[in-house]
Amino acid sequence: MSERMLRHDLVVRGRRVLTDGGFESCEVAVADGVIVAIEPLGTGMRGHDEVELQDDEALLPGLVDTHVHVDEPGRTEWEGFASATKAAAAGGVTTIVDMPLNSIPPTVSVEALEVKRLTARDQVFVDVGFWGGAIPGNTRELRPLHEAGVFGFKCFLLPSGVDEFPPLDAVEMERDMAELAGFGGLLIVHAEDAATIEHAPHANGVRYDRFLASRPHSAEDVAIAEVIDRARRTGARAHILHLSSSDALPLIAAAKREGVHLSVETCPHYLTLTAEDVMDGATAYKCCPPIREAANRDRLWEGLVDGTIDSIVSDHSPATLDLKDPAGGDFAVAWGGVASLQLGLPVVWSEARRRGISLEKVVEWMSARPAALAGLARKGRIALGFDADLSVFAPDDGFVVDVARLHHKNPVSPYDGRALSGVVRETFLRGERVDFAEPRGRLLRRDAA
């Protein structure tokens, strides 16, 4: 039977569909949650549900965000699985991978992972995977967690901000890397050097320049050099989280040329916000590592374009309004984290188009590359055999951010009041519209990905 005569579950038609060949005029057919046909526009494939894109709309693969702090259970008032996955879907994100903190318990054992899965089950609106954690004393837990399906292991090289997730020192990190190298595991690292920060100026008070001085470029640079050295020695796979310091780019590029198994991400806030624009007391901007100078931001974009930086993910790290200390505005007191899960695509696209960077590249950095990092072999592309995770995006439409209208549990964001380009109008998860009436997301395992 021809494709024209078959009746698929869903057919989407549009003049701008982002396939492996770039934007094309075509029809995409879905059956049993999977893309089964991509044909030229006008083929006339039939579906039980048929979607005709408007002239100003593009069909994109759902984004994959591998750096999300959901915080449930234990700190569900910060963010929960229902609120986080609704925010993700509203922002065109169809897969998230949850960090092992700031939930209680943290995901540092198989038992804690099962608590996470039981909590998340039946309340997620997009697909959700889990990172494990590497902390002092849990080296023996790493292989069992890997076998239980986590996508890799996060560690800190300085205090994390929560007592139940302590940092590794360099010797402990190398020991865990050697363990992971034995079964192909991935270590993802919050790379700031504790000693460098200990000797930096203190961040007390409302002045942002003091906070910035308390987390200098050199803290990242020293820690990244340590990660590279230990990955070189062990042969392990290592990933640098939320790169903020552009000073580290030459070191990273050299390590990659040498063949060290290293990948790097950065985040929307480092690519769009600048230290010069942060007013004193504006603690919604506080994150660690910090938002740096405009010239640093420009060099991060250069690192993306030349391939030194691999991907863009949110590092969605929410907290309750009181923990951001809006009344006192003290950067030493406020929780460090930017909530942006729902806003990542328009935030990055707004800045990218200003720089003449294509939407195709933005989606590669925010979908295909994070999927590859986590080994999500059926996510991140509109291609045959891939999950039909799709986003209808109007790149020329715009809106002004109103934090009260976001699905994030707490209405605090540095993007509040910011005019952005690009509107996510509809999201599909495995070929079904995400309508927030029924959670249809699945819990993902590394070995089934």
N, C-alpha and C positions, 0 to 999 in steps of 0.2 A: 504494500500500500504506500502511496506517495506521501510526502510530508504534508502536501496540501490537503489530503483526505483524512489524515490522522487527526484526532481531536486530543490535544494535549491538555494538561491541567491548567497551564498558563501560557499565553503568548504576549510578549511585549514588542511593540513596533515603534521605531523612532528613527529620526534622521541623524542622531548623535548617540551611538551606542559604543562604549569604550571596550573594544576587543583587543586581542593581542596585536592586531594590525593598526591600532589607533582608533580614532573615531570613524565609524562607518554607519551608513544607512542600512539598517537590517532589522530582522525579526529574530527574537530569541524565544525558543520554546522550552518549556519545563515539564517534566514528568517525574513524579515521586520525589520531588524536592531537588532534582538534579537538572542541569542544563543538558538537553538532549539534541538540540539542533540550533544552528545559527545560519540563517539564510538571508539573501538580499531582500531589501524592502520591496514589497510587491509580490513576494512568493505566495502570500495568502495562507499561511499556516493557520490552523484553527485551534482554539482553546476553549475550555469551559469558562475560563476567565480571560478576557482580552483587554490589554491596556494600550492605548494610543498616546504616545508622548506628545506634549505640546511642542511648538516650534522652538520655545526658549528652554526646553528641558533636555538634559543628557541622562543617559542610563549608565551608572557606574557600578563597579563591584562594591559590595558592602565593605566598609573599612574594617581593619583588624587592629585593635588597640591592645597591645601586649603589656601595658603598664597602667593598671587600674587598681586603686585601693578601695575595696568595697566596705571593709570594716565590720561586716556582720559574720558571726555573732560577737558580742562583747562590747562593741562601740557602734551599734546600729543607729544610734542617734546622730552619728557623723554621716553615715551612708549605709544603705541596705541593698540587697540584691534586686528587689523590685524597683526601687527608685533609680539605682545606677543603670540597670538594663533598659528602663524606659528612656532615660537620658541618652544612653548609647543609641538606641533605635531612632530617637528623634534627631540625632546628629548624623545618621547614616552609617553608624557603626553596628555591624551585625555579629561580631565576635570580640569578646574581651578575654584577657587572661588576668586573673586576680592575683594580687601580690599577697605574700604570706603574712603580712602585718598591714593594718593595725587591729586586726580582729583578736579576740581572746577566745580560745587559745590561738596562737600563731601556728601556721601550717609547717611545723617542724618535725612531725611524726605522722605515721600512717593513721593513728587514732585521731589526731587533730584534723587531718585531711578528710576523714569520714564525717567528722562533725561539720566541717565546711560544706561538704556535699549534701548532707542531710538537711542543712539549713537552707541551701540554695534551691534544692529540688522543688519543683512545682511553683516557683515564683520568679523565674527568669524569662525575660522577653526577647533576649538574644542568646546565642550560644556562649558558654562560659567554660574556660579552662582554668587551671590553677598552677601557680608556681609553688614550689617548696621553699623552705628556708634553710640556710646553713648558719648555725650559731655555734658557739663553743660547746663541745660535748656531744654534738649529735651526728658526728661523722658516720657512725654505724646506722643511722636512720636514712642516709642518703640513697643507698641502693634500694631498700624497701620502698621508699617514696617514689623513686624512679619507676620501679616495677608496678607501683600502684597507679601510675599514669600522670604524675606531674610533668610539666614541660621543661623544668630546669630548677635552679636553686639560686635564691637571692641571698647576698650577704652585704653587710655594712663594714666599712673600715674605720668607723667612728660611731659614737652612740647614735642610735636610731631615733631617739625621742620617746621611745616606750621601753620600759624596763624589761618586758618579757621577750624582747628581741635584741640581745646584746651583740656587739660587734666582734668580728674576728681580727686578730692581729695578722701580720704578714705570714708568719710561720704557720698559723692555723689555716689561713687561706691556701697556702701551698699544699698543705696536707690534704685539704678537701679537694683541691684541683687534681691531685694525684689519684684520689679515690674516684672522682668523676671521670677522669681519663680512662679508667679501666672499663667503663661501660658506656662511654660516649656521651656522658652527661654534660650539661651546660651550666656554667657559673655566671650569674649576672650580678654586677657589682655596683653598689653606691660608692663611687670612688672619690672620697675626700680624705685627706690625711689628717688624722687626729692631732698629731704633734704640731703640725703647721698651724692649725686653727687654735690650738692651746696657746701658742705664742703670738697670735694675732691680736689686734686691739679688741676690746670687749664691745658688744653690740648694744649696750644699754641706751635707752632713750628713744626718741621719736625720729631721729635723723637717719635717713636711709643711707647716706654716705658712710656712717659709722657701721651700719649692718653690713654693707658691701665690703668694707675693709676687714670685717671680722671673718669673712669667707673668701679669702683672696684666690686669684687665679692659681697661685702656686700650690694651694691645698689640693686642687684637682690634678694639677700637672704631676706632682710628686706621687699621688696615689695611682694615677694611670700608669706611670712608669713602673710602679711596683707590680701592678696587675700584669703588665706586659712581660716583665721579667719572670714572674712565677708561671705564667702561661707558657713562655718559651721553655722553661726548665722541664715542665711536666707534660707538655704536648696537649694540654687541656683546651677546650673551647671556652672562651671568655667573652663577655659582652659588657660594655661600659654603658651604664644607665645615665639618662638625662644629662648629656654633655652640655656644660655651660661655658667652659673656658676654651676659647678658640686658640689660646696659646698651646694647647695640647695637640692640635691638628698635625703639625709636622712629625711629632713623635708617633702618633697613631698611623699616619701614612707610611712611615718608615717600617713600623712593625708589620703592617699588612704586606708591604713589598718583600719583607724578609720571609713571610710565610707563617707568621704567628697566627693562630686561629682566633682572630679578634674581630668583633663587630661593635658598632657604636650607634646609639640613638641620640636624638635631641627632641625638644618639646616645643609646642606652639608658643609658649610664653617666652622662650629664649629667642625665638625667631621673629617675634612681633613687638614685644615690649622692650623698653630700654630704661636703664638706671636714671638717665637724665629726665625722664618723664614721671618718675615716682616721687610723689610729694611726701614730705615728712609726715609720719603718722599713718601713711596709707598701707596698713598691714595686710590688706587683701593681696598685695603684691609679694608678700614674703614667701619665699620658697628656698630650699636648700638642695643643691647649690643655687646661688642667687641670680636674679635677672641682672645682666651686666650692661656695659656701655654700648652705645650705638655702633661704634666701630667693631666691637666684638660680635655683635649681631650680624653685621655684614660679612664678617669672616666665616661665621657658621653657615650662612647661605652658600658661600663659596665652597665650603667643605661638603655640603650636600651635592652641589652641582658636579664637583670633581670626583665624588664617590668615596671620599674619606669617611663621611657620615653615611650610614646605611638607611636609616629610617626615622620617621617622626611619630611619636606616640604621646599620649596626653600627660602621663604621670598625674592622673586625677587623684589628688590627695586632699579630700575635703575634711572639714571640721565644723563643729557648731560655731555659731556666730560669736559667742562669748570667748571661745578659745582663740579667735583672731584678734581679741582685745581692741575692738574698734573705738571704745571710749578712751582708753589710755594711749593707744597708738604706739606702744612700746615694742620695738622690734625684738628685744630680748625676751619678751614675755609671750608674744603671739605665736600660735602654731604656724609652722612652716609648710605651706602647701597651696597649690592653685587648683581650683575646681574648674575643669574645662571639658569634661567628657562630651557634653552635648554640642560644644562650640568648635571643636578642633578643626573640622573641615572648612567652615567659612572663615575662621581666624587665619589659617594658613593660606587659604586661597586668596583672601583679600591682600595679603602681603606679597604672595607669589606673583599675582597678576601685575602688581605695581612694579615688580622687578622684571617683567617679561618672561616669567617662567610658566610653562604650560600646565594646564589642568592634568594632562596625562602624567607628567612627572610628579605632581602632588599626590595623585592617587597611587602611583607606584611606591612612593615613600611611605604612604599611610595605609596601604592595603597589601600589595604583593610582598613588599620587603618584610614587614612584621610577620606575615604568615610564614614566610620562608624561615625566619629566625626560630619560630616555635615549631616548625615542622608540620604546619597545617597544610597538607598537600592538596586539599580540595577547597581552599579558601583563597580569596584575594584576587581572583581574575574572573572575567566573563569568558568562559571557555568550555568546550565540551567535556562532560564528566565532572565539572565542578559543581559544588553546592550553589543553588540559585539564590544566593544572597545578593540583593540588588538595592540600589539607591537611586531614586529619581531626584536629580539635582538641577536647580535653575541657577547657573553660574552668574548670570547678569542681574538677577533679582537681588534685593537687599533688605536689611532689617536693622533695627537698633536693639541691642541686647537689653533685656529687662530681666534681672535675676529672679524676680518674683514669678516669672512665667516659665522658668526652666524646671525640668524634672528633678534636678539635683535636690537632695533633701534639705540643704541649707542655702538660703539666698545670699551668698557672698561670692563675689568674683571680681577680679580686676578688670574684666571686660564689661562690667555694668555700664550702660549708657554709650557703649562704643558702636559706631555704625560699621556693619560688615557687609561684604558682598557674598552672595551665594546662599540659597535657601534649599534645604532638604524638604521636599514635598511629600515623599512617600518612601517607605522602606519595606522590602520583602525579605523574609527569612525562609530559605528553602522553598521559594515560590509562593509563600503565603504572606499576605499583608500583615504587618505588625500594627494592630489597631488598639492595643492596650486593654482589650476586653478579656483576653485569655493568654496567659503566659505559655508560649510554645517553644521557648528556648531549650536547648539540650546542654547537659554537662559533658564536656569533652575530656578525653584521656589522650595522652601522648601516643600510646601504642595503637590507638584506633584512629588517629588523626590522618 
